[in-house]
Each structure stands twice: as structure tokens, then as C-alpha cells.
Amino acid sequence: MEDDQKLRVRLIGRNGRRRFDPVSKERLVAACLEPGASVSRLALEHGVNANLLWKWIGK
């Protein structure tokens, strides 16, 4: 993903949970589905847990 397509945090709640921009999430999931892409590496690069990213992929 290019710099202009980084995962954007839309909102951080009082409890510290981040809400991510749906378009950014879709781009990240699409990048994970490309052949040879490492979900763990992409999660690390974008500052999200790999398990959360797998959950997004499953939806």
C-alpha cells in the first residue's frame, strides 16, 4: 500500500478503542488477499493486530 492509502483511524473512544475508516479497511483486506501477501506483515506495518485483520478478512 502506498502512503496515501494508509489505514486511517476514524475515532478513538473513551475506552481507547480505535474505529477505522471502512474504505481503508477494505483496501487493507484487498492487499491481504493478493497472492504472496503476508497478513502478519501487513498488520504489523499498519499497527493492527493480525487476529483483528483476519477477522476483517473473514467478513
GILINUR-V215183 format. One record per run of one state. SS is the DSSP state (H for helix, E for strand, - for the rest). FROM is the first residue (numbers start at 1). TO is the last residue. If there is no record, write none. Layout:
ss & from & to
SS & FROM & TO
SS & FROM & TO
This chain:
ss & from & to
- & 1 & 2
H & 3 & 5
- & 6 & 8
E & 9 & 12
- & 13 & 17
E & 18 & 20
- & 21 & 21
H & 22 & 32
- & 33 & 38
H & 39 & 46
- & 47 & 49
H & 50 & 58
- & 59 & 59
